[in-house]
Amino acid sequence: MKNLQKALLAVIAGSVMTMSAQAAMNYAGQPYAGVKVGQYSPDDVKDDAVSYGVYGGYKFATNFGIEAEYLTTNDADAFNDSFEKSEYSADVYGLYGTYDYAFPNTGLYAKGRLGIAKNKIEVDYTDKLFPIFDENFSYSDTGVAGGLGLGYNITPMASIEAMYNFYPTIDSNDDREDLDSNGITLGAHYKF
């Protein structure tokens, strides 16, 4: 073979190997990590809380993966009147299985996730007339959690996604109603 043909075969073989490696990197066996911000909304509260946190995952195949997240909130008013006030904050720790569907010929994808999470809410109660009645308490429960959303691949290595999330119901051990909570988040992550 002539040197030109050998060089051409080497370039073609190298290109095929590079494209195969790039395809494998974009889909199977790809870890990612990111940050998110959003709104945490429990039932029957005056104000929703601002949520923020971190998440990361690993895609085992083109569509399937696993994801973990930690989400926390600022202090927000549960109620506030002339005589008493109650503030809450929340923490969510979750582990989910994920499914992504990439829309053909676009960077857009749909994402669903389902798994288990711990939903913990801490409450600070203040009696404005009688401060001796002030108290702090917390509620938590572990159960099924998940979400649905849309994402966009800005580059092959960076994505943004908006999600609607539902968190475990916190069962009340007293006469109070069970507490449901959900939220929306906007996240950005980087793929390694």
N, C-alpha and C positions, 0 to 999 in steps of 0.2 A: 504494500500500500504506500501511496505517496504521503509525504508529511502533511500536506493540506487536508487529505481525507482523515488522517489520524487526529489532527487537531479539531476538525469538524465533529468527528465522533466523540471526542473528549468533551467538547462544548455541549453537544446534545445530551450526553449522559449526565454531565454536571447540572444542566438545566432541569432535566427530569428529576434528578435527585433533590434539587433545591425546591422544586414545586411540590414534590411529595412531602418533604420535610415541612414546608410552609403549610400545606393542607393539614398535616397531622398536628402541627402546632396550633392552628386556628380552631381545631375541634376537639380531638380526643386528648385526654391527659393534660388539660390546661388549667393551672391554678390562677386565681384572681383575688384581689383585695381592694376594698374601697371604703368610702365614707358616705353617709346619708344624713339628710335633714328632712323634717316633716312636721306632721301634726298628730298628736295622740289624743284620742277622743273617747273617754269613758262616758257611760250613760249618766244622765241626771246631774251634770255639773254646770257651774256658771260659765267657766272658760275652758277651752281646750288648751292643752299644753304643747309647747314647742318641743319636738323630739329631735335627737341627734345621736349618731352612733357609728359603729364600724361593722363591716361584714366581709366575709371571704368565703371562697368556695373552690371546688375542683370539678371540672367537667370530665367525666369518664368516657363519654361518647359524644357524638355530634349534638344530641338533644338532651342527654341525661347527666345530672350531676348532684352534688351535695353542697349545702351552704350553711354557714353558721353566722349568727349576728348577735351583737349586743347593742341595745338601744336604751337610752335614758332620756329624761325630760327635765325641763326647768320646773320651778314651783308655779302652780296655777291655782286660782280660786275655785273651790268646790261650791262654796257659797260665802256671802259677805253681806251682813245687814248691820243695823245700828248696834246690836248687842253682842253678836258673835260672828266669828269668822273661821273658815276651815280652808286650808290649803293642802294640795296633794302634789306628789311627784311619783314617777313610775320608773321601773326598770324591767326590761324584757331580755331574756336570754333564750335563743332559739336554735334549733338544729332541724334542717329541712332537706327533703329530696326535691330536686328541681327538674322542670321540663321546659325546654326552649323550642320555639318554632320560628325559624328564620323565614321571612317573606322573600320569595325569589327575586333576584336582581335588585335588591335594596339592602341598606344597612339596618332596616327595621326588623325587630323580632318581638314576639309575644312570650311572656314567661309566667309560669305557674309554679307555685311551691307549696308543699304540704309537709308538716312534721309536728314536732312537739316543742313547746316553749314554756318557760316559767314567767308568769306575769305577776309583778309585785308592785303594790301601791302603798306608799307611806302617806299618812294623814297627820297634819298638825292642826289641832283644834284650839282656838283662843276665845275665851269668854271675856269680853271687853269690860264688863261690870265687876266680875268676880274672878280675878286671875288664878285663884286657887283651884278652879275647875279646868284649867288648861291641861291638855293631855296630847300625847303622841301615840299613834298606833299604826300597825301595818297589816295588810291583807295580802295573801299570795296564793297562787294555785298553779299547777302544772297540767297541761292538757294539749289538745289539738290546736294547731295554729297554721296559718298559711297566708297566701296572697296571690293576686293576679296583677299583671302589669304589662307595660310596653317599654321596650328599650331601643336604643339606637347605637350602632357601632360607629363612633366618630372616626376611628382608625382601626386597623386590625387588632391593635393592642389596647384600645381605650373605648369604654362604653358609658352611656348614661341610661338610667331607667327610672320610670315613675311607676309606683306600685300602690295598690290598695291592699292593706293588711288586716287580718283579723287575729286577735289574740285570745288566749284561753279565758273562759268565764271564771271569775273568782266567786266561789260558793261561799255564801254567808253562813256562819255558824250560829248566828243569833236571829232576831226577828227582822233584820234588814233584808232587802231584796238582793238577789245575785247580781254581780256587777259585770256587764259586758263592756268590752272596749275594742276599738278598731283604730285605724290610722291610715294616713297617706304619707308616702315618703318619696323623695327625689334623691337618687344615689348616683355616684360616679365611681367606676372601678377601673383598675389597670390589670391587664392580663400578663402573666410572666412567661 
